[in-house]
């Protein structure tokens, strides 16, 4: 398996994975499928902002991952929120782990300080994956999203990256979570 930067040629596969995740899971809190134009705009916006969009390949695209801003405002510039999605047939084969490890490495290389995940409270496999890679649960928001006619709970996790803000030219506050 190869982890690589996504290209425009990967967008139909990313679209297919996204729509399958929407239809079959609670990982994306959306009831309607997306389309290629929306995925193209998402990819272009990420790349133009300097954020990675990665794909796992093994004959075809097995999954994708990216990170982007956690919140608006200059004070959050050293923190990103990420997403990782894997094709149904490729789940449980280490694809998500490889993608998330590559994202973490990219974030560290970029001098970022913190990576945040927002995960459906019932997505136990995803929660376990993040815990294995050093993410710590820092809170849960009850009933903040809706999917499939039901209210969903969101778990926030975070991972502190190696001395991020110092490498990026910012001052590093006292150690926290």
C-alpha positions, 0 to 999 in steps of 0.5 A: 500500500502506498500513501500519496497526495491525492490528484484530480484523477483520484476525485471520482474514487474519493467521491465514491468512498464519501458517498458510501460512508454517508449511506452506510455509516454515521461517520459523516453527518449528512443524509444526502450524497455529495457530487463531484463538483463539491468534492473538487471544490473541497480538494482544491480549497484544501490544496490551495490552503496548503493542507494535505489530501492523502490517498491510500493506494493498492491498485486503486484508492482504498481511502483518503484523509485530510486536515484543515482549520479547526476553527476560524481565527489566527489564534487557532493556526497551530491546530487542525481537525482531520478526517479519515475515510476508508472504502468498506472493503478495505476497512480493518486492513490497516488503511486508516492507521496508515493514513492517520500516521501519514497525516500526523507526520505531515502536521508535525512537519508543518510545525503544527501543535495539535490535531483534533478529531470529532468522531461519532460516539458510536464509532467504536473502531475509529475511537480505538484507532485514535486511542492507539495513535495517542489521541486523548478524549477531551469531551463529548457533546450530546445530541449536537448532530442529526443523521438518519432521523436520530440525534448523534453525540460527538466525541472530541479527541486531541493529540499534541504534536511535537513542539509544533508552534516553536517550529512554526515561529510561534511561542510555545505556551506551557505544556497542556493536554 
